[in-house]
Amino acid sequence: MLQMRENAGAIVYAKTRDGIVLPVIDVSHPSFAVPEDADAKQAQQEHFIAWERKNRRLPKFIMRILLHSLAKRSRLAGAMFNSNKGFLDGITTYVLKLGESNLPPPFDGPADRRFASSPNFIQIRLRTQQIARLLSDALLEPLALAPAVPLHLINIGGGPALDSINALILLNRSRPDVLKRSITIDVLDYESDGAFFGANALTALKAEGGPLQGLDAVFTHRSYNWNDPVVLAELMRELVSEGALIAASSEGAMFEYGSDEAIISNLKVLKAGGSGAIAVAGSVTKDDAIRRRMIANTPFKLFPRGIEGFAPLAAQADFAIAKVETALMSDQVLLQ
């Protein structure tokens, strides 16, 4: 289970490209951690189901009117329901993970707070937390067995890459000795705004008093389209030739939005003939009636595969599902 920081300390802040100052999510900090004990999960499930049932009972035209009104009053809701990209941009997704009590200006109006308090966004926060834990747990032993070898965390479609950053936070809490090496977070994302904030967040976390103080870690970004993994292939050839230790993740991204072909081809590149990524973590959209109804009410082009639909894709790239962390909207998988 996730352990809270004994001395929670001050929350770290970083700027977006637009100059907005946002708190940096640290899943080991009480302000951001989502409870995962049995009672908490049961309460989350009951709240989520009741919320979804209430929304489902509303006539569709009433729901459209309510959403249109909310989108006018809430910057967050407007970004979500007026998106014409088929996905939510990295900064808006990030802000929704902060939780209603941590929303900064200009996202802290009453309508924004009400929107951010919806139980589905608690599940998105939990998603980040679970993937960070999957990554950190998978890396602990390989890092201990290979001291001083450079570590590269490849993040596909992850925007600010807070799952990768929080994996480092968890490792630094439990075994700081294994992170005494050069570390690079390699973000491959079509958009650059999220990565800009992620780089600033990493710098802030490394400053004096931060949970990654003194870590030799850098943040890079490459423009990327997962339908054409040439950029990833070039990066993997470079890292394999250097003998780097490689792990990858894709939270709320490729495994949920990508085609079968894109998932298989990217995983094959990450495998690199057996000498590539030692672990890959990501979120898989659940395939159930509730999740399908929710997707139908958004402009997002998600694929609700579920574990049963995803496992055969991973197998075609010679990856097996080693561990699953479940949440109400997605399952978080570790491939090895």
Secondary structure, DSSP 4 states (H G I P E B T S, - for coil): -----SS--PPPEEE-TTS-EEEPP-TTSTTTPPP-SHHHHHHHHHHHHHHHHHHHHS-HHHHHHHHHHHHHH-HHHHHHHT--SSS--HHHHHHHTS-GGGPPTTS-SHHHHHHHTSHHHHHHHHHHHHHHHHHHHHHHHHHHHSTT--EEEEEES-TT-HHHHHHHHHHHHH-GGGG-S-EEEEEE-S-SHHHHHHHHHHHHHHSTTSTTTT--EEEEEE---TTSTHHHHHHHHHHHHHT-EEEEEETTSHHHHS-HHHHHHHHHHHHGGGTS-SEEEEEEE--SHHHHHHHHTSS------HHHHHHHHHHHTT--EEEEEE-SSEEEEEE-
